[in-house]
């Protein structure tokens, strides 16, 4: 592992540990805005990847076919 990668890895781990400790210290419960934003970013990234592949087209076709079966359009 290069020095740059090691440094980035250590910094990420320290940041994650610090963030977790801060979150544990908070008294509130449930998801916060940052967590919802993170989920949205991940979902958008997955959709973006699927749209750029043939696998994404296959999934879209399968979903459309099933919707058409349910609604009687197909």
C-alpha positions as CSV (number, residue, x, y, z in Angstrom):
1,X,0.0,0.0,0.0
2,X,1.4,3.4,-0.9
3,X,1.9,6.1,1.6
4,X,-0.8,8.2,0.1
5,X,-3.3,5.3,0.3
6,X,-2.3,4.5,3.8
7,X,-2.7,8.1,4.9
8,X,-6.1,8.3,3.2
9,X,-7.2,5.1,4.8
10,X,-6.1,6.2,8.3
11,X,-7.8,9.6,7.9
12,X,-11.0,7.9,6.8
13,X,-10.9,5.5,9.7
14,X,-10.3,8.3,12.2
15,X,-13.1,10.4,10.7
16,X,-15.5,7.5,10.8
17,X,-14.6,6.7,14.4
18,X,-15.0,10.4,15.4
19,X,-18.3,10.6,13.6
20,X,-19.6,7.4,15.3
21,X,-18.6,8.7,18.7
22,X,-20.3,12.0,18.1
23,X,-23.5,10.2,17.0
24,X,-23.4,8.0,20.1
25,X,-23.1,11.0,22.3
26,X,-26.3,12.6,20.8
27,X,-29.5,11.9,22.7
28,X,-31.8,11.9,19.7
29,X,-33.1,8.8,18.0
30,X,-33.9,8.0,14.4
31,X,-32.3,9.0,11.1
32,X,-31.1,12.5,10.6
33,X,-31.0,14.5,7.4
34,X,-27.5,13.5,6.6
35,X,-28.4,9.8,6.8
36,X,-31.4,10.3,4.5
37,X,-29.2,12.3,2.1
38,X,-26.6,9.4,2.1
39,X,-29.3,6.9,1.2
40,X,-30.6,9.1,-1.6
41,X,-27.0,9.5,-3.0
42,X,-26.5,5.7,-2.9
43,X,-29.8,5.0,-4.6
44,X,-29.1,7.6,-7.3
45,X,-25.7,6.2,-7.9
46,X,-27.1,2.6,-8.3
47,X,-29.8,3.9,-10.7
48,X,-27.2,5.8,-12.7
49,X,-25.0,2.7,-13.0
50,X,-28.0,0.5,-14.0
51,X,-29.1,3.0,-16.6
52,X,-25.7,2.9,-18.3
53,X,-25.6,-0.9,-18.6
54,X,-27.6,-3.5,-20.6
55,X,-28.4,-5.1,-17.3
56,X,-30.3,-1.9,-16.4
57,X,-32.3,-2.1,-19.6
58,X,-33.1,-5.7,-18.8
59,X,-34.4,-4.8,-15.4
60,X,-36.4,-1.9,-16.8
61,X,-38.0,-4.2,-19.4
62,X,-38.9,-6.8,-16.8
63,X,-40.5,-4.2,-14.5
64,X,-42.4,-2.7,-17.4
65,X,-43.6,-6.2,-18.5
66,X,-44.8,-7.0,-14.9
67,X,-46.6,-3.7,-14.6
68,X,-48.3,-4.2,-17.9
69,X,-49.4,-7.7,-16.8
70,X,-50.9,-6.3,-13.6
71,X,-52.7,-3.4,-15.3
72,X,-53.8,-5.5,-18.2
73,X,-52.0,-3.3,-20.7
74,X,-49.9,-6.2,-22.0
